[in-house]
Amino acid sequence: MASPPSIDASAELLQELVDANHILHHQGIVDAFGHVSVRHDRDAARFLMARNMAPARVQPSDILEYAVDSGEALTPDPPRLYLERFIHSEIYKARPDVMAVAHNHSPAVLPFCIARGALLKPVCHMAGFLGGENHDGPALFEIRDHAGPASDLLIRSRELGAALARTLGPARVVLMRGHGCTVVAESLRVAVFRAVYTEVNARLLLQALPLGEVEFLTAGEADATRVTNEGQVARPWALWREQAQRSLQATEAK
Ligand code: MN
């Protein structure tokens, strides 16, 4: 299906966003829930994201334009939207450097959003982006500080989105207590890469902790590995895209 004519972003960007949805699903970072967005390539005041649906099912015709200012879809009669779209809009508003946002509940990250004092710092070279000079590792967002003791933990308003963006600060990942995480980057491919390796690093750390004292990367190692790896994101992107496509085709053939 063709994309709606109201979207004037490049066809390449639309397809990349569709691919990002499928990759995050195939890599086990999102399931029926979670979402990924990209800033519009012709207008920094807009971003692109699917309507309310499971990422694996997203097609170009499901992508909508949203206003950074309001977090609302720029279409007269919008379909159902993600409740937590304000995660995306408020981060784009607070961080002009951010071009892509991925929100998920990936399973190995959750313990670090639950156990008090647990720090998700980098332990493997693929996840150097979790640390670095002047970078203490992902902060933990406590929604009770903003929504009281009986919320559904969702970022369902601009105000909560703005509070989350403040906790994120200049970082690349923010953990959300009892909920999941949100990953940002200067490109969609890097955002997907970071979402995948945030999960990998969390899993490795959980596996290493029972074995002995954990050695984290130094700040210098974190910065150096990040620069090396993120110059090579085309390689995993091509692989993950192909794997996701094959998997989806196999599902459709059944
Ligand atoms: Mn969520």
Residues whose N, C-alpha, C, O or C-beta is under 5 A from the ligand:
A	BS01	MN	none
